[in-house]
Amino acid sequence: MTDRMQRFENAANMLVAGRKVSVAVRELPQGNVQAWLAELKSYVIFGHTDPGDEVTYKVYVDVKNGRAIAQAKLAYID
């Protein structure tokens, strides 16, 4: 597993555990917060839920003072 993949896996584990993950926006490739959010979503949802589950995770990112702060919340599928 590459270092980048390991960092995303660690971040996904922290988000699922109810913790927040933050990174300086300037450290993201081209400062692209949306791309970071999309990749975090895929690691959280595909790595921590089963297609048959009735729950999923909603992943959010807020940007404050130059930092992108992600959090995930458990949500029920309607």
N, C-alpha and C positions, 0 to 999 in steps of 0.2 A: 504494500500500500504506500502510495506516495505521501510526502509530508502534507501536501495540500489536501488530499483526501482524508488523511488522519485528522487534520484540523477541523474539517467539516463534520466528520463523524463525532469528534469530541464536542463540537458546538451543538450538534443535534441531540446528543445524550444530555447535555446540560439543559437545553430547551425543554425536552420531554420531562426532565426532573423538576421543572418549574422555575428554573433560574433564567436570568437574562444574560445575553451575550452581546458584547459591544466591541466595535472596532472603529478606529479613526477612518473617516471617509477617505482621506488622502491615501490610505493604505490599500483601498480597493482598486482593482484594475480600472483605470480611467474614472475613478470615483463613482462607479456605477452601482448605486444602492439597489436598484431594481434587479440587476443581475444577481447580486448577493442574496437578496430575498428569494428569488426563484430557486437558486441552488440550495439554500437552507430548507425551503419547503420540500424539495425533492428528497433531501436526506432525512428530514423528519417524517414525512408522510410515508415514503416507500420503505424506510428502514425501521419504522416503529409501529406500523399498522398492517393489518392483513386485509386483503380485499373483501373478506367476508365480515369484517368488523362493523359494528354499528356506530363506531366512534372514529373520529379523525382529529387531526390537529389543524388549527388555524394559526398561521405564523404571521406576525406583524413586525414591521420595522419602523421606528421613529428616528428622526435625525434631530439631534440637539447639540449645540455647541461644537459642531464638527465631528460628532460621533454618531455612528449608526448603531442603534440599540434594538436588538431583536428579542422577541418573546413569543412563546407558543402557548395556546390554550386548547384544552380538550373540548371538542365539539361533537354533538350527536348528529348523525346523518339523518336527514328528514326522509 
